[in-house]
Amino acid sequence: MFVVQMLLSFLLHFTLGTQEQIFSYFTTPVEITSSVPKSKKEIRLREALVKSARKYVGSKYKYGGMSPRGFDCSGFVNYVLHQYGYEGGRSSNELANRGLYTPKFDVSPGDLIFFGTNNKISHVALVTEVGRREIKIIHSTSSKGVIEENFLDSPYWNTRFMFARNIISRHR
């Protein structure tokens, strides 16, 4: 048992996740995307999604909002996805059931990241860039509206990370 606790503490230190998140990572059966290189067509689609999403940076937050006049988090993600033929579902919970599970550090632009606490999803964002020590997301926040940021630099969002989903590769 001590070895398991040490392993969990080590993982907690390097992932900034909770022990419950780490435990569920090892005990929940999931279908995982591979990190196989993506086709040129898929890469172009992912780039187009990100470019489209960035057009709305600065849009205001509106609870239940689904248009450029005001977005909530899932309304924003759905609005962008809909432009490319994806029907994701109205809520973050519905979006969370789409696509394939993707490990945190294997996400790609266009993937969705879900946040919450106590195993309850409360927020969704779209990945825009992935770098050595960054995962940039674009999302609609209640305090700032649509913004783009490196969520790994945010103690608030990083500690609330739950999982990521690849909805693009699943949709080919």
JOMO-V171851 format. One record per residue. N is the residue number from 1. RES is the residue in one small letter. SS is DSSP state (A for helix, B for strand, O for the rest). PHI is phi in degrees with one decimal (* if undefined). NEAR is the number of other ideal C-beta (glycine too) atoms within 12 Angstrom. Layout:
N:RES:SS:PHI:NEAR + N:RES:SS:PHI:NEAR
//
This chain:
1:m:O:*:7 + 2:f:A:-60.4:8 + 3:v:A:-62.8:9 + 4:v:A:-63.0:15 + 5:q:A:-62.3:14 + 6:m:A:-64.7:12 + 7:l:A:-61.5:19 + 8:l:A:-62.4:24 + 9:s:A:-63.5:17 + 10:f:A:-61.5:15 + 11:l:A:-63.0:21 + 12:l:A:-60.4:20 + 13:h:A:-61.6:13 + 14:f:A:-91.3:15 + 15:t:A:-106.4:23 + 16:l:O:57.3:23 + 17:g:O:-100.3:29 + 18:t:O:-83.4:23 + 19:q:A:-62.1:20 + 20:e:A:-64.3:19 + 21:q:A:-63.6:29 + 22:i:A:-66.2:26 + 23:f:A:-60.4:18 + 24:s:A:-66.5:19 + 25:y:A:-60.3:26 + 26:f:A:-86.8:16 + 27:t:A:-111.1:11 + 28:t:O:-94.4:16 + 29:p:O:-72.5:9 + 30:v:O:-141.0:19 + 31:e:O:-90.1:15 + 32:i:B:-111.5:22 + 33:t:O:-74.1:27 + 34:s:O:-94.7:15 + 35:s:O:-93.9:17 + 36:v:O:-64.1:12 + 37:p:O:-54.6:10 + 38:k:O:-86.8:23 + 39:s:O:-68.8:13 + 40:k:A:-61.9:10 + 41:k:A:-62.3:14 + 42:e:A:-66.9:26 + 43:i:A:-60.3:18 + 44:r:A:-62.7:17 + 45:l:A:-63.0:27 + 46:r:A:-62.0:36 + 47:e:A:-63.2:23 + 48:a:A:-65.4:23 + 49:l:A:-58.7:35 + 50:v:A:-64.6:32 + 51:k:A:-59.8:22 + 52:s:A:-62.6:28 + 53:a:A:-61.2:39 + 54:r:A:-65.7:25 + 55:k:O:-62.5:19 + 56:y:O:-101.1:33 + 57:v:O:-58.0:28 + 58:g:O:99.7:17 + 59:s:O:-63.2:31 + 60:k:O:-77.4:24 + 61:y:B:-83.7:25 + 62:k:O:-145.5:22 + 63:y:O:-56.8:15 + 64:g:O:76.9:19 + 65:g:O:-71.7:26 + 66:m:B:-134.9:26 + 67:s:B:-145.0:20 + 68:p:O:-59.5:23 + 69:r:O:-71.6:17 + 70:g:B:168.7:23 + 71:f:B:-124.6:37 + 72:d:O:-97.2:31 + 73:c:A:-62.1:47 + 74:s:A:-74.1:36 + 75:g:A:-62.4:36 + 76:f:A:-65.2:48 + 77:v:A:-60.2:47 + 78:n:A:-62.8:33 + 79:y:A:-60.3:34 + 80:v:A:-67.7:43 + 81:l:A:-62.9:37 + 82:h:A:-60.1:22 + 83:q:O:-62.5:21 + 84:y:O:-115.6:27 + 85:g:O:84.5:15 + 86:y:O:-98.1:29 + 87:e:O:-107.7:17 + 88:g:O:-94.4:36 + 89:g:O:111.9:24 + 90:r:O:-76.8:22 + 91:s:O:-107.2:23 + 92:s:A:-59.6:33 + 93:n:A:-62.8:22 + 94:e:A:-67.2:23 + 95:l:A:-62.3:36 + 96:a:O:-65.7:32 + 97:n:O:-93.1:21 + 98:r:O:-96.9:31 + 99:g:O:71.3:34 + 100:l:B:-117.5:28 + 101:y:B:-59.2:31 + 102:t:B:-132.4:32 + 103:p:O:-59.6:25 + 104:k:A:-48.6:31 + 105:f:A:-95.3:23 + 106:d:A:-124.1:24 + 107:v:O:-74.3:39 + 108:s:O:-130.8:38 + 109:p:O:-53.5:35 + 110:g:O:98.0:43 + 111:d:O:-74.1:45 + 112:l:B:-106.6:49 + 113:i:B:-119.0:49 + 114:f:B:-115.0:43 + 115:f:B:-126.8:35 + 116:g:B:172.8:25 + 117:t:B:-139.0:19 + 118:n:O:50.4:13 + 119:n:O:58.9:19 + 120:k:B:-119.1:15 + 121:i:B:-70.2:28 + 122:s:B:-130.6:26 + 123:h:B:-160.2:35 + 124:v:B:-135.7:48 + 125:a:B:-142.7:47 + 126:l:B:-106.8:52 + 127:v:B:-71.3:43 + 128:t:B:-112.4:36 + 129:e:B:-148.5:28 + 130:v:B:-131.0:28 + 131:g:B:-130.0:15 + 132:r:O:-58.8:9 + 133:r:O:-129.3:13 + 134:e:B:-149.2:20 + 135:i:B:-132.5:34 + 136:k:B:-86.0:31 + 137:i:B:-129.1:44 + 138:i:B:-122.7:42 + 139:h:B:-160.2:43 + 140:s:B:-101.2:41 + 141:t:B:-106.5:31 + 142:s:O:-66.4:21 + 143:s:O:-91.0:12 + 144:k:O:-126.3:20 + 145:g:B:74.2:26 + 146:v:B:-78.7:39 + 147:i:B:-135.7:31 + 148:e:B:-120.4:31 + 149:e:B:-156.4:26 + 150:n:B:-85.5:23 + 151:f:A:-70.1:38 + 152:l:A:-67.3:28 + 153:d:A:-85.8:16 + 154:s:O:-103.3:26 + 155:p:A:-57.1:11 + 156:y:A:-63.0:19 + 157:w:A:-75.2:30 + 158:n:A:-62.6:26 + 159:t:A:-76.0:19 + 160:r:A:-101.5:28 + 161:f:B:-57.6:36 + 162:m:B:-112.2:37 + 163:f:B:-167.7:35 + 164:a:B:-126.9:39 + 165:r:B:-132.3:44 + 166:n:B:-99.1:35 + 167:i:O:-96.8:42 + 168:i:O:-77.3:38 + 169:s:A:-62.8:31 + 170:r:A:-67.2:22 + 171:h:A:-92.1:22 + 172:r:O:-57.0:17
//
